[in-house]
Amino acid sequence: MKEEEYKDWLEKGGATAKNARSTRTYAVRTIERNLAALGMPYQDLDEAWAADQFTGLRSRLKQMRDDANSGGQDYRILMPDSEKPYNRLTSWLGWIGQYGRFLDGEAPGGGKDADRIRQYVLDEYIAPARDEDRDQVDVLVRDVNSALGLNQGWPNICSALGGQKFQELAELPPPERIGAENSPATVFRFSLDADRIPGNDHPFVLFDSQGTQYQPVRSRNRSTGTVAFRIQPKGAGNKTDAAIETNEIADVARAMLIDGLASRIKANSGGSLNYLTFGGKLVRYELDHAIAHAIGVPPNGSLSGPTEQKEVSYQIGQQKQATPAMNLILYGPPGTGKTFTTAAEAVRLCGEPLPEDRTELMAVYQRLHDAGRIEFVTFHQSMAYEEFVEGRQPMTGTDEGEEASSAGFRLETVPGIFRRIAKRAETSRGSSSTEDTVRVNGHQVFKMSIGEAKNPEDAHLFEEAITGGYTLLGFEDIDWTDEKYENREAIIETYKERGGQSENLDARSGAVQMPFIFRNWVNKGDIIIVSKGNGYFRAIGIFTGDYEFVPRPGGEYCHRRAVNWLWVDRDGVPVNEIYSRGFSQKSIYALYDRELNIPALERYMNSQRTEGETAPEPFVLIIDEINRANISKVFGELITLLEGDKRLGQPNQLTVKLPYSGDEFGVPANLHIIGTMNTADRSIALLDTALRRRFTFREMMPDPDALTEASALTEVDLPLLLTRVNERIEYLHDREHQIGHAYFTGCSSRTDVDEVMRHKVVPLLAEYFFEDWSKIAAVLGDMEAHEGPINGGFLKRAVLKAPPGLDNDEAMPRFRWSLRGIEEGFDYTKLLAP
């Protein structure tokens, strides 16, 4: 092959990374060296191109890829040691086509814009993502436009990436479009997982009765030439006794009845409508009805297999998949919508649909924030590890009581915002279905303690209650079931009759209050929150039974109520997650509704109620102005744990022992981190290198097109105004100090535009140019090439008279700059002039 010429062609065409050029050259060279082993009747690639423009060679590579996907070993001709041949072969198919264009004499980076766009995205996004074995890849239109040097080419980019031609070239299903149509902010999300089952855009995922995942593989029988689905355990070899080969949807349904193979089936799609290939024919199915019909039961029902005398349930619909951990930083000049975009990105990462209306979006964001799924923090120069992860704070009083034990204080380890949201993410087991969601719905919420949390002798009480499905209360071994104990006086009289209590016993005494509340105030359906000391809670449940008296060996804790435990965390979670004040020492009492964080409480109540292989809920931490803090000082040793493969449950998971609490800590895989960075405040080049390596950076630049609507309202050409101002700023300063469109999006009149220019834009320019008013005037179009007075559209310049003794011909001219008055208003004529 013409190796050096090809590398030079790649570099001139935009492949600036040396490793990228070497990787593609190696792939083409390897294919050429193995033409004979591949069964190709050519001496070299020049001959193969002259014969059929690589049609036969590409067909052979596709056949090899399909064989690898079915468990075959044919791929070892080209890549004997590869562990992910399907992805690599898909990339090599694209690169051999690129080499063909090189042989055909196409100019570097040539071709129509649409072809350049497709090839660039294939080379710079799809191929690397496949090589890294990622499930999906996002392509931001603005980034493609900048990389290819197009002039506002987002309509062409959107058309090229959303069209069928690119899907055929990349061998991918249609992408998901996120954001506005045909905008620089549009994101194309390509799913790379579905392409591992050729011809099937929405693959089945089946689970056996133990929750083990099975995968369907579309394979070809070499002897008969037929294509069918082979349903086999995930990760298993090509041959397995548990596999089923079929080309009928009914067989997939009946597989649910086979003992040990599948007890439930879900479709990986946005709904029940799916497109599946069976026997090479594309057929459209409503899965729930098709499978129900195949097994002879109504949709959403249950069935009994002829060989199994037990009921097997099935569920069909959307399977909530865990999104790979996202570490993202949005960076750009001020006013480009970074902070608002984090809200939309956080809602999307939480698995919620994105409303088009901004008000609706923020309502969803606030709901998720109230529930503890999203947290927002702003970094500043004084931010420290103790605030972000954990630190020690002085506390008075004791952990178990309200009264101070001495005049001094104690230091107590307090989790920071990062550790708090990580705890929520780690303890989540998924969310309940809408039908099964538990709500407070006006029920009373009681705090209750089960024994003393820090007394080892009482530890068995909590475990017994959780295991047995009930809660326990102490206070004398007296049976309170008699109806007369609906009255406090009866309880007091019984105590006095037994002579075990003080003569001063009254309705306010704990021995009277606690049994009375437990027996009479609690109703079925009320919520119980079990405390761990006064600062933490460790279980949440629903009362399901009436008061019972059940004597225990050795006495004590004989008062009982049945409870359906919904959530348990023996380590405990800070009470301020769900309640605005600390718990008190009382054994049981009703919590104030106004102090409860109901959305957060309900999230905890529903976060551990799912069964089987359900993905945990996603959580998002937003860090605004992430570059304003000392990153190593704030993150400490946790910077290593942020990488996706080092998260909990991942192949290379890592944990560290935290310095204050001594706890082992790791970052959950379902916690996403989004940061924003104002490039005008601090250059991206100065950001901590360790952080840059662990985050994806997405640039957000000013978007003049976003001002079209505001321009119509104000009758000022705001897109042109923003473009002119930013072009001049970039000329006089740099591109990172431009002005964002968000400054003007709220304008609805000419007066609003004047207010923004007077109180925001001009002061910002003064800061950028260090009060050099001649440059500010140049940006605003008011600078003139003389040394006299100026009466511009925004600024006025008056000539200052030199003091006596300095008013000679050698005196430098001095000026006084001022803004036009409010009553005059601004004149945009010169700024907007051609």
C-alpha positions in Angstrom: 0.0 0.0 0.0 1.0 3.6 -0.5 1.5 4.0 3.3 3.2 7.4 3.6 1.1 9.0 0.9 -2.1 7.7 2.6 -0.9 9.1 6.0 -0.2 12.5 4.4 -3.7 12.4 2.7 -5.3 11.6 6.1 -3.5 14.4 7.9 -4.4 17.0 5.2 -8.0 15.7 5.4 -8.3 16.5 9.1 -6.9 13.4 10.9 -4.5 15.4 12.9 -3.8 12.8 15.6 -0.8 10.6 14.8 -2.2 7.6 16.6 -5.4 7.9 14.5 -3.4 7.9 11.2 -1.3 5.0 12.4 -4.3 2.9 13.5 -6.0 3.3 10.1 -2.8 2.6 8.2 -2.3 -0.6 10.2 -5.8 -1.8 9.5 -5.5 -1.2 5.7 -2.0 -2.8 5.7 -3.2 -5.9 7.6 -6.1 -6.4 5.2 -3.8 -6.1 2.2 -1.3 -8.7 3.6 -4.1 -11.2 4.2 -6.0 -10.9 0.9 -5.2 -14.5 0.0 -6.2 -15.8 3.4 -9.5 -13.9 3.0 -10.1 -15.7 -0.3 -9.6 -12.6 -2.5 -8.0 -13.2 -6.0 -6.0 -10.0 -5.8 -2.3 -9.3 -5.3 -2.8 -6.0 -3.6 -5.4 -3.3 -2.8 -4.7 -1.4 -6.0 -5.8 -4.5 -8.0 -8.9 -5.0 -5.7 -10.0 -1.4 -6.2 -9.6 -1.6 -9.9 -11.6 -4.8 -10.1 -14.8 -3.7 -8.2 -14.1 -0.7 -5.9 -13.6 -3.1 -2.9 -17.2 -4.4 -3.2 -16.1 -8.1 -2.8 -13.6 -7.2 -0.1 -16.1 -5.3 1.9 -18.6 -8.1 1.6 -16.0 -10.5 2.9 -15.3 -8.3 5.9 -19.0 -8.0 6.7 -19.3 -11.8 6.5 -16.4 -12.1 8.9 -18.0 -9.7 11.3 -21.3 -11.5 11.3 -19.5 -14.7 12.0 -17.7 -13.2 14.9 -21.0 -11.9 16.3 -22.3 -15.5 16.2 -19.3 -16.8 18.1 -17.2 -17.8 15.1 -13.4 -17.5 14.9 -13.0 -16.4 11.2 -12.0 -12.9 12.4 -8.7 -14.3 13.7 -7.3 -14.2 10.1 -7.0 -10.4 10.6 -6.9 -9.9 14.4 -5.8 -13.1 16.2 -5.8 -11.6 19.7 -8.8 -9.3 19.6 -11.3 -9.5 22.4 -13.9 -7.3 20.6 -13.7 -8.2 16.9 -17.2 -7.0 16.0 -16.4 -3.4 16.8 -13.0 -3.4 15.2 -14.2 -5.0 12.0 -17.0 -2.4 11.8 -14.3 0.3 12.0 -12.1 -1.4 9.5 -14.9 -1.6 7.0 -15.1 2.2 7.2 -11.4 2.7 6.9 -11.0 0.4 3.8 -13.7 2.5 2.1 -11.7 5.6 3.0 -8.6 4.1 1.5 -10.6 3.5 -1.7 -11.4 7.2 -2.0 -7.7 7.9 -1.5 -6.9 5.5 -4.4 -9.6 7.1 -6.5 -7.8 10.4 -6.3 -10.2 12.3 -4.1 -8.7 15.5 -2.7 -7.9 15.4 1.1 -11.0 16.4 3.0 -12.7 16.7 -0.4 -16.1 15.6 -1.5 -19.4 17.3 -0.9 -20.0 18.8 2.6 -22.4 16.0 3.4 -19.8 13.4 2.6 -17.2 15.1 4.6 -19.6 15.4 7.6 -20.5 11.7 7.4 -16.9 10.5 7.1 -15.7 12.9 9.9 -18.3 11.6 12.4 -17.7 8.0 11.4 -13.9 8.4 11.9 -13.9 10.7 15.0 -16.9 9.6 16.9 -18.4 6.2 15.8 -15.1 4.3 15.2 -13.4 5.3 18.5 -16.6 4.6 20.5 -16.8 1.1 19.0 -13.2 0.5 19.8 -13.8 1.5 23.4 -16.8 -0.8 23.5 -19.2 2.0 24.4 -23.0 1.5 24.1 -23.7 4.9 22.7 -22.0 8.1 21.4 -23.3 11.7 21.4 -22.4 14.1 18.5 -22.9 17.8 19.1 -23.6 19.6 15.8 -21.7 22.7 16.9 -18.5 20.6 17.4 -18.7 19.1 13.9 -19.3 22.5 12.4 -16.2 23.9 14.1 -14.0 21.0 13.3 -14.8 21.1 9.6 -14.7 24.9 9.3 -18.2 25.1 7.9 -20.1 28.5 7.9 -23.1 27.9 10.0 -23.6 24.5 8.4 -25.8 22.9 11.1 -28.8 22.3 8.7 -26.4 20.3 6.4 -24.9 18.5 9.4 -28.4 17.6 10.8 -29.5 16.4 7.4 -26.3 14.3 6.8 -26.3 12.6 10.2 -30.1 12.0 10.4 -30.3 10.5 6.9 -30.5 6.9 5.8 -27.2 7.2 3.9 -25.2 7.7 7.1 -27.1 4.9 8.8 -26.1 2.6 6.0 -22.5 3.9 5.9 -22.1 3.5 9.7 -24.4 0.4 9.9 -26.4 1.9 12.7 -30.1 2.4 13.5 -31.6 5.9 13.3 -30.2 8.2 16.0 -32.0 9.9 18.8 -32.2 13.7 18.3 -31.8 15.8 21.5 -32.6 19.5 21.6 -33.9 21.8 18.9 -34.2 20.8 15.3 -31.4 22.0 12.9 -29.6 23.9 15.6 -25.9 24.1 16.6 -27.0 22.8 20.0 -28.7 19.7 18.5 -27.2 16.4 19.8 -27.4 13.2 17.8 -27.2 10.1 20.0 -26.2 7.0 18.2 -26.8 3.6 19.9 -23.9 1.2 19.3 -25.4 -1.6 21.2 -28.1 -2.6 18.7 -25.5 -3.0 15.9 -24.2 -6.1 17.6 -27.3 -7.9 16.4 -27.4 -7.2 12.7 -30.8 -6.6 11.3 -32.5 -6.2 14.7 -32.9 -2.6 15.8 -34.5 -3.5 19.2 -33.0 -6.7 20.5 -34.7 -8.8 23.1 -33.2 -9.1 26.6 -34.4 -12.2 28.4 -33.7 -13.3 32.0 -33.9 -16.7 33.6 -35.5 -17.3 37.0 -32.3 -16.4 38.8 -32.0 -13.1 37.0 -29.2 -14.2 34.6 -29.4 -12.3 31.3 -29.7 -14.1 28.0 -28.9 -12.6 24.7 -30.4 -13.3 21.3 -27.9 -13.6 18.4 -28.9 -13.5 14.8 -26.9 -16.2 13.1 -26.8 -18.1 9.7 -26.9 -21.8 9.5 -24.0 -22.6 7.1 -25.5 -25.9 5.9 -29.0 -24.6 5.2 -28.3 -20.9 4.6 -31.3 -19.9 6.9 -31.1 -17.0 9.3 -32.6 -17.4 12.8 -32.3 -16.2 16.4 -30.2 -18.2 18.8 -31.3 -17.4 22.4 -28.4 -18.2 24.7 -26.9 -17.1 28.0 -25.1 -13.8 27.8 -21.4 -14.4 27.2 -21.8 -18.1 26.4 -20.0 -19.7 23.5 -21.6 -20.5 20.2 -22.7 -24.0 21.4 -24.8 -24.3 24.5 -27.5 -26.8 25.6 -29.6 -23.9 26.9 -29.8 -22.2 23.5 -32.9 -22.1 21.4 -32.7 -21.4 17.6 -35.8 -20.0 16.1 -37.2 -17.7 13.4 -40.7 -17.4 14.9 -41.8 -14.8 17.4 -44.1 -17.4 19.0 -41.0 -19.5 19.8 -39.5 -16.6 21.7 -42.7 -16.3 23.7 -42.8 -20.0 24.4 -39.2 -19.9 25.6 -40.7 -18.2 28.7 -42.3 -21.5 29.6 -39.0 -23.5 29.5 -37.8 -24.3 33.0 -34.6 -22.4 33.8 -34.4 -20.4 30.6 -36.7 -17.4 31.0 -39.4 -16.3 33.3 -39.8 -12.8 32.0 -39.1 -10.8 28.8 -38.7 -7.2 28.1 -38.0 -5.2 25.0 -35.2 -2.7 24.8 -37.2 0.1 23.2 -39.1 3.3 23.9 -42.4 1.4 23.9 -44.0 -1.8 23.0 -43.8 -1.3 19.2 -40.7 -3.1 17.9 -39.1 -4.0 14.6 -37.5 -7.4 14.5 -35.9 -9.5 11.8 -36.9 -13.1 11.6 -35.7 -15.3 8.7 -34.3 -12.1 7.0 -37.8 -10.5 6.8 -38.6 -7.3 8.6 -41.8 -7.7 10.5 -43.6 -5.2 12.8 -45.0 -6.5 16.0 -47.0 -5.1 18.9 -45.0 -7.3 21.3 -47.4 -7.5 24.2 -50.3 -8.7 21.9 -48.1 -10.9 19.7 -46.5 -12.8 22.7 -49.8 -12.9 24.5 -51.5 -14.5 21.5 -48.6 -16.9 21.0 -49.0 -18.3 24.5 -52.7 -18.0 24.7 -53.3 -15.5 27.5 -54.6 -11.9 27.5 -52.0 -9.1 27.6 -50.5 -8.3 31.0 -51.9 -11.5 32.4 -50.3 -14.7 33.7 -49.8 -18.2 32.4 -49.2 -21.7 33.5 -47.0 -24.0 31.5 -48.0 -27.6 30.8 -44.9 -29.0 32.4 -44.9 -26.5 35.3 -47.7 -26.5 37.8 -46.9 -23.0 38.9 -47.8 -19.5 37.7 -45.2 -17.7 35.7 -45.6 -13.9 35.2 -44.5 -12.0 32.3 -43.9 -8.3 31.6 -43.4 -6.5 28.3 -42.6 -2.9 27.7 -39.8 -0.5 28.3 -36.7 -1.8 30.1 -35.0 0.9 32.0 -31.3 0.5 31.2 -28.5 2.0 33.2 -26.8 4.9 31.4 -23.0 4.7 31.5 -21.6 7.1 34.1 -21.3 10.6 32.6 -18.6 13.0 33.6 -19.3 16.1 31.6 -18.0 19.7 31.7 -19.8 22.4 29.6 -17.4 25.2 28.9 -17.6 28.5 27.1 -17.9 32.3 27.4 -20.4 33.8 29.8 -24.1 33.9 28.8 -24.1 30.8 26.4 -26.6 28.9 28.5 -24.3 26.5 30.3 -26.2 26.6 33.6 -29.5 26.2 31.9 -28.2 23.4 29.8 -27.1 21.5 32.9 -30.7 21.4 34.0 -31.8 19.9 30.7 -28.9 17.4 30.7 -29.6 16.4 34.3 -33.3 15.8 33.6 -32.3 13.7 30.6 -29.7 11.7 32.6 -32.3 11.0 35.2 -34.3 9.2 32.5 -37.1 11.8 32.3 -38.6 13.0 29.0 -37.4 16.5 28.1 -40.3 19.0 27.8 -39.9 21.6 25.1 -41.3 24.3 27.2 -38.7 25.9 29.5 -41.2 26.3 32.4 -42.2 22.7 32.2 -38.5 21.6 32.1 -37.7 23.5 35.2 -40.7 22.1 37.0 -39.4 18.6 36.2 -35.9 19.6 37.3 -37.3 21.0 40.6 -39.2 17.8 41.3 -36.1 15.7 40.8 -34.1 18.2 42.9 -36.7 18.0 45.8 -36.5 14.2 45.6 -32.7 14.2 46.0 -32.0 12.9 42.5 -30.3 16.1 41.5 -28.0 18.3 43.6 -26.5 21.7 42.7 -23.3 23.2 44.1 -21.2 26.2 43.1 -17.5 26.0 43.6 -15.5 29.0 44.9 -12.0 29.7 46.0 -12.7 28.7 49.6 -14.3 25.4 48.7 -12.6 22.5 50.5 -12.7 18.7 50.9 -14.5 19.0 54.2 -17.4 20.7 52.5 -17.5 18.6 49.4 -16.7 15.0 50.7 -16.7 14.9 54.5 -15.3 16.9 57.4 -15.7 17.4 61.1 -17.9 20.0 62.7 -18.3 21.0 66.3 -21.5 19.7 68.0 -23.0 20.3 71.4 -25.2 18.0 73.4 -25.2 14.2 72.9 -26.2 12.1 70.0 -29.0 10.4 71.9 -30.5 13.3 73.8 -31.3 16.9 73.3 -29.6 18.3 76.4 -26.0 19.2 76.4 -23.9 16.8 78.5 -21.4 19.5 79.3 -20.5 23.1 78.5 -18.1 22.0 75.8 -18.6 20.4 72.4 -17.5 17.4 70.4 -16.3 17.0 66.8 -18.6 14.9 64.7 -17.9 13.7 61.1 -20.4 15.2 58.7 -20.8 14.1 55.1 -20.5 16.7 52.4 -22.7 17.1 49.4 -20.8 14.7 47.2 -20.9 11.9 49.8 -24.6 12.5 50.5 -25.7 12.1 46.9 -23.3 9.2 46.4 -25.0 7.5 49.3 -28.4 7.9 47.8 -27.2 6.6 44.5 -25.5 3.6 46.1 -28.5 2.5 48.1 -31.0 2.9 45.2 -32.2 -0.4 43.7 -34.4 1.2 41.0 -37.8 2.8 41.1 -41.2 1.2 41.4 -43.6 1.1 38.5 -46.1 3.9 38.4 -48.9 1.5 39.5 -46.9 0.3 42.5 -45.4 3.6 43.6 -46.0 4.2 47.4 -47.1 7.7 48.3 -47.5 9.5 51.6 -50.9 10.8 50.5 -51.9 12.4 53.8 -50.8 9.5 55.9 -49.2 10.3 59.2 -45.4 9.9 59.4 -43.9 8.6 62.7 -40.4 8.6 63.9 -39.6 5.5 66.0 -36.6 4.1 67.6 -36.1 0.3 68.0 -33.7 -0.1 70.9 -30.7 2.1 71.4 -28.8 2.5 68.2 -25.4 2.6 69.9 -26.0 -0.1 72.4 -24.7 -3.4 71.1 -27.0 -5.3 73.4 -30.0 -3.8 71.5 -28.7 -4.5 68.0 -30.6 -7.7 67.7 -33.9 -5.9 68.2 -33.6 -4.0 64.9 -32.5 -7.1 63.0 -35.4 -9.1 64.5 -37.9 -6.4 63.5 -36.6 -6.1 59.9 -36.5 -9.9 59.4 -39.9 -10.5 61.1 -41.8 -7.7 59.4 -42.8 -5.7 62.5 -41.6 -3.0 64.8 -41.1 -3.2 68.6 -41.7 -0.8 71.5 -40.5 -1.2 75.2 -42.1 0.4 78.3 -43.3 -2.3 80.7 -44.6 -5.8 79.8 -48.3 -4.8 80.1 -50.9 -5.9 77.6 -52.6 -2.7 76.3 -55.0 -4.5 73.9 -58.1 -3.9 76.0 -60.4 -1.2 74.6 -60.2 0.8 77.8 -56.6 1.8 77.0 -57.9 4.1 74.3 -57.9 6.6 77.2 -54.7 7.8 78.8 -56.2 7.7 82.3 -56.7 3.9 82.0 -53.0 3.5 81.3 -52.0 5.7 84.2 -54.3 3.8 86.6 -52.9 0.4 85.5 -49.4 1.7 86.2 -50.4 2.9 89.6 -52.1 -0.4 90.4 -48.9 -2.3 89.6 -47.0 0.1 91.7 -44.0 0.2 89.4 -44.2 3.8 88.5 -43.8 7.1 90.4 -46.8 8.7 92.1 -46.2 11.8 89.9 -47.0 9.9 86.7 -49.3 11.9 84.4 -50.4 12.1 80.7 -47.1 13.9 79.8 -44.9 11.1 81.1 -43.0 9.0 78.5 -44.3 5.8 80.0 -47.8 6.9 79.2 -47.3 8.9 76.0 -45.3 6.3 74.1 -47.7 3.3 74.5 -50.7 5.5 74.0 -49.3 6.9 70.7 -48.2 3.4 69.6 -51.6 1.9 70.4 -54.0 4.6 69.4 -52.5 7.2 67.1 -50.9 4.8 64.5 -53.2 3.6 61.7 -52.7 1.1 59.0 -51.0 2.8 56.0 -49.1 5.3 58.2 -45.4 5.7 57.6 -42.7 4.6 60.1 -39.1 6.0 60.0 -36.7 4.2 62.2 -34.0 6.5 63.7 -30.4 5.7 64.3 -29.5 8.2 67.1 -30.9 11.7 66.6 -29.0 12.5 63.4 -29.7 9.5 61.1 -32.5 7.2 59.9 -32.0 3.5 58.9 -35.3 2.1 57.8 -38.7 3.2 56.3 -41.8 1.2 56.3 -45.6 1.2 56.3 -47.7 0.0 59.3 -49.9 -2.9 58.1 -51.3 -4.2 61.4 -53.0 -3.3 64.6 -51.4 -3.2 68.1 -50.3 -6.6 69.4 -48.9 -7.7 72.8 -46.4 -10.5 72.1 -44.4 -11.5 75.2 -40.7 -12.2 74.5 -38.3 -14.5 76.4 -36.7 -12.5 79.1 -39.4 -9.8 78.8 -39.2 -6.2 77.4 -40.2 -5.0 73.9 -43.4 -6.9 73.9 -45.5 -4.3 72.1 -45.6 -4.9 68.4 -47.2 -3.8 65.1 -46.8 -5.4 61.7 -44.8 -3.4 59.2 -44.0 -3.7 55.5 -40.4 -2.5 55.3 -39.7 -0.6 52.1 -36.2 0.7 52.6 -33.3 -0.4 54.9 -29.8 1.0 55.3 -28.1 -0.2 58.4 -25.4 2.4 58.1 -28.0 5.1 58.3 -28.6 8.3 56.3 -28.6 11.9 57.7 -32.0 12.9 58.8 -31.8 16.2 57.0 -32.3 14.3 53.8 -36.0 14.0 54.6 -36.6 16.2 57.6 -35.6 19.7 58.3 -34.7 19.2 62.0 -33.0 16.5 64.0 -34.9 13.7 65.7 -35.7 13.9 69.5 -35.1 11.2 72.0 -38.8 10.1 72.3 -39.4 6.5 71.2 -42.3 7.3 68.9 -43.9 10.6 67.8 -45.5 12.1 64.7 -43.3 14.3 62.5 -44.5 17.7 61.4 -45.8 17.6 57.8 -44.3 21.1 57.1 -40.9 19.9 58.1 -40.9 16.8 55.9 -39.4 16.7 52.4 -42.2 14.6 50.9 -40.6 14.0 47.4 -37.3 12.8 49.0 -39.1 10.6 51.5 -41.2 9.0 48.7 -38.1 8.5 46.6 -36.5 6.5 49.5 -39.7 4.6 50.0 -39.7 3.4 46.4 -36.0 3.0 45.7 -35.6 -0.5 47.0 -38.9 -2.0 46.1 -38.1 -3.5 42.6 -37.3 -7.1 42.0 -34.8 -8.7 39.5 -32.3 -7.0 37.3 -33.7 -3.5 37.4 -31.2 -0.6 36.9 -30.9 1.7 39.9 -32.1 5.3 39.6 -29.7 7.7 38.0 -28.5 10.7 40.1 -26.8 13.9 39.0 -24.5 16.3 40.8 -24.2 19.7 39.0 -21.0 21.6 39.9 -21.3 25.2 38.7 -18.1 27.2 38.1 -16.0 24.0 38.6 -12.8 25.8 37.6 -13.0 28.4 40.4 -11.9 26.0 43.1 -8.7 24.2 43.8 -9.7 20.8 42.3 -7.1 18.7 44.1 -8.0 20.4 47.4 -11.7 19.7 46.9 -11.7 16.2 45.4 -8.7 14.8 47.2 -8.2 11.1 46.6 -11.6 10.8 45.0 -10.4 12.2 41.7 -9.2 8.6 40.8 -12.6 7.1 41.6 -14.5 9.3 39.1 -13.4 7.3 36.0 -16.2 5.1 34.6 -14.4 1.8 34.9 -13.4 2.5 38.5 -16.9 3.1 39.7 -18.6 0.6 42.0 -19.7 -2.5 40.2 -17.4 -1.9 37.3 -14.5 -4.1 36.1 -11.8 -2.0 37.8 -13.8 -0.7 40.8 -11.7 1.1 43.4 -12.6 2.2 47.0 -10.6 4.4 49.4 -10.7 4.8 53.2 -12.0 8.2 54.0 -9.7 10.2 56.4 -12.3 11.4 58.9 -14.9 8.6 59.1 -12.6 5.8 58.2 -15.4 4.4 55.9 -14.6 2.5 52.7 -16.0 4.7 49.9 -16.5 4.3 46.2 -18.3 6.3 43.6 -21.5 4.6 42.3 -21.9 4.0 38.6 -25.3 5.6 38.6 -24.0 9.0 39.7 -23.4 11.4 36.9 -21.4 14.6 37.3 -22.0 17.8 35.2 -19.8 20.8 35.6 -19.8 24.3 34.0 -16.8 26.4 33.3 -16.7 30.1 32.3 -13.7 30.4 30.0 -13.6 34.1 30.4 -13.1 33.7 34.1 -10.2 31.2 33.8 -8.6 29.6 30.8 -9.5 25.9 30.1 -5.7 25.3 29.7 -5.3 26.0 33.4 -7.8 23.4 34.6 -6.4 20.5 36.7 -5.0 18.0 34.2 -6.3 15.1 36.2 -9.8 16.5 35.9 -9.5 17.1 32.2 -8.6 13.5 31.6 -11.6 12.2 33.5 -14.2 14.5 32.0 -15.7 14.9 28.6 -15.6 18.6 27.6 -18.4 20.1 25.5 -17.9 23.6 24.2 -20.9 26.0 24.3 -20.4 29.1 22.2 -22.7 32.1 21.5 -25.6 31.2 19.2 -26.9 34.2 17.3 -29.7 32.2 15.8 -31.2 31.8 19.3 -32.1 35.5 19.2 -34.4 35.4 16.2 -37.6 35.6 18.3 -36.2 38.3 20.6 -35.0 40.2 17.5 -38.5 40.3 16.1 -39.9 41.7 19.4 -37.3 44.4 19.9 -36.9 45.4 16.2 -33.2 45.2 16.7 -31.1 42.8 14.6 -29.8 41.0 17.7 -28.2 38.1 15.8 -26.1 40.5 13.8 -25.4 42.6 16.9 -24.1 39.6 18.7 -22.1 38.5 15.7 -20.4 41.9 15.2 -19.6 42.4 18.9 -18.1 38.9 19.2 -16.0 39.1 16.0 -14.5 42.3 17.3 -13.9 40.9 20.8 -12.1 37.9 19.2 -10.0 40.2 17.1 -9.0 42.4 20.0 -8.9 39.8 22.7 -9.6 36.1 22.1 -12.6 33.7 21.3 -13.0 32.7 25.0 -14.1 36.2 26.0 -17.1 36.5 23.7 -20.5 37.5 24.9 -23.3 34.8 25.0 -26.7 35.0 23.5 -28.4 34.5 26.9 -27.8 38.2 27.7 -30.4 39.1 25.2 -32.9 36.2 25.1 -35.2 37.8 27.7 -35.5 41.1 25.7 -38.9 42.0 24.4 -38.4 45.7 23.6 -35.8 48.2 22.5 -35.6 49.5 26.1 -34.7 46.0 27.3 -31.9 45.8 24.8 -30.6 49.2 25.9 -30.7 48.0 29.6 -28.7 44.9 28.7 -26.1 46.9 26.8 -25.8 49.6 29.5 -25.7 47.5 32.6 -24.3 44.2 31.4 -22.5 44.3 28.1 -20.5 47.5 28.4 -19.4 46.8 32.0 -18.3 43.3 30.9 -16.3 44.9 28.0 -14.7 47.3 30.4 -13.6 44.3 32.5 -12.3 42.4 29.4 -10.2 45.4 28.2 -9.1 46.7 31.6 -10.9 50.0 31.1 -9.3 50.7 27.7 -12.2 52.6 26.3 -10.8 53.0 22.9 -11.1 49.2 22.4 -14.6 49.2 23.9 -15.5 51.9 21.4 -14.0 49.9 18.6 -16.1 46.9 19.6 -19.3 49.0 19.7 -18.5 50.7 16.4 -17.9 54.2 18.0 -14.2 54.6 17.4 -13.1 57.2 14.9 -9.7 57.9 13.4 -9.1 61.4 14.8 -8.3 63.0 18.1 -11.4 65.1 18.5 -14.7 64.6 20.3 -16.9 61.7 19.4 -20.6 61.4 19.7 -21.2 57.7 19.0 -24.1 55.4 19.2 -23.1 54.2 22.7 -20.2 56.2 23.9 -19.2 59.9 23.9 -15.7 61.1 23.9 -14.7 64.6 25.1 -11.2 66.0 24.9 -9.7 67.0 28.2 -7.8 70.2 28.4 -4.2 69.9 29.6 -3.4 71.7 32.9 -1.4 75.0 32.7 2.3 74.4 32.1 1.6 71.2 30.2 -0.5 72.7 27.4 2.3 72.6 24.8 2.5 70.9 21.5 4.1 67.8 23.0 1.3 67.1 25.5 -0.5 63.8 24.8 -4.2 64.1 24.1 -6.4 62.9 26.9 -10.1 62.0 26.7 -13.1 61.5 28.9 -15.4 58.6 27.9 -19.0 58.4 29.0 -22.2 56.5 28.1 -25.0 58.2 26.3 -27.8 59.1 28.7 -30.8 57.0 29.3 -33.1 59.7 27.8 -31.0 59.7 24.6 -31.0 55.9 24.3 -28.5 54.0 22.1 -28.1 54.2 18.4 -27.3 50.8 16.8 -26.9 52.2 13.3 -23.1 52.2 13.1 -22.8 48.9 15.0 -25.1 47.1 12.6 -24.0 48.9 9.4 -22.5 46.7 6.6 
